């Protein structure tokens, strides 16, 4: 009988690139070698974690795998009528970015000069409707299979707010994915929240301080390093976003590694060296088997490629490699 290894998952946000994380989760849920004890997620990572927690309570691992597939398929269907999509020329040339999409360019320009309180006064959010239709938050709060932590950024204080599984609501989840140039701040108990990626993408300290698994696997969406220097305005903004949304994670990893390597770390307990599961930048942007959409806005609009192709082969293959190294 194979040995079962308990792990914690840290799921980074990354808009539609969260479909890559779906592939990792699909393999881990299928594998008898691991048991997921806890998830800390931000934005798209939080979406994956909440959908998974809901389905685990309903029907275990098989239900969780099916629920994740259903969620990303629903996001993809919602994008079918969206103007923010690849042009026919992009499709013909095999270009998987939205750099030349008129709809995307219009939204990008508008978000720089007009507030979401002005261009979306009714605060319409298709993603909220999908989440409300597919997730039973009462069931999430009752999930005994795993601990769940979702990060959001408090607009007033600038500090991160961690919502635990017991506190999970649709508002808490949407706060974690609220990009301030596209959506009005989500208000919870008289406090306004923006995307958690600014302060914890994802937050590691809940896993380090409140969970017992000896290993954390970080599913990282935003590349830390790129070989090419950006020159165009779009490339510069993309790279700036990648650096911004990686900053808090890099600082936390550095802090915990320093603690783990200290001579008295075993006496203090709770600190572990971390494994990281990253999406290679060239696959993330261009490979037909990956979700596209270079801006975080994509998490509101869906995928430009069929979900079944987004799921494979990248996510499961990287997950298998990480498991082999963790044994």
Number of C-alpha atoms within 10 A of each C-alpha: 5 7 9 11 17 16 21 25 23 28 31 31 33 29 25 28 30 26 33 28 30 27 26 22 26 23 18 21 19 14 14 13 15 16 17 18 20 25 32 29 34 33 31 28 32 29 24 25 30 29 23 30 31 25 24 22 19 16 10 15 19 14 17 25 22 13 21 23 19 15 23 24 18 19 22 18 17 17 19 14 9 12 15 22 27 24 19 11 11 16 13 9 9 13 19 23 20 21 18 14 18 15 15 21 15 12 15 16 10 15 16 11 9 13 16 20 15 10 13 14 11 10 15 11 15 14 18 14 11 15 20 12 11 15 21 18 21 13 16 26 20 13 20 13 15 19 22 28 26 34 32 34 24 22 17 9 10 13 15 21 20 23 18 17 21 15 15 19 21 15 13 22 26 25 29 32 33 25 23 17 18 23 24 23 22 24 15 12 5 7 12 17 31 27 28 33 29 25 24 32 34 33 27 24 16 17 26 19 11 11 17 15 18 16 19 24 20 23 27 26 28 23 17 16 11 11 6 7 9 14 9 9 8 15 15 13 14 16 18 13 17 18 16 16 25 24 17 18 23 14 11 17 15 11 11 19 14 14 19 19 13 12 9 10 14 13 7 11 13 18 21 19 15 15 15 14 19 20 21 16 16 10 14 23 19 15 16 18 21 30 29 28 27 21 21 21 22 23 23 22 25 30 28 25 16 16 26 15 15 27 24 18 15 21 26 21 13 18 22 15 11 16 16 8 8 14 8
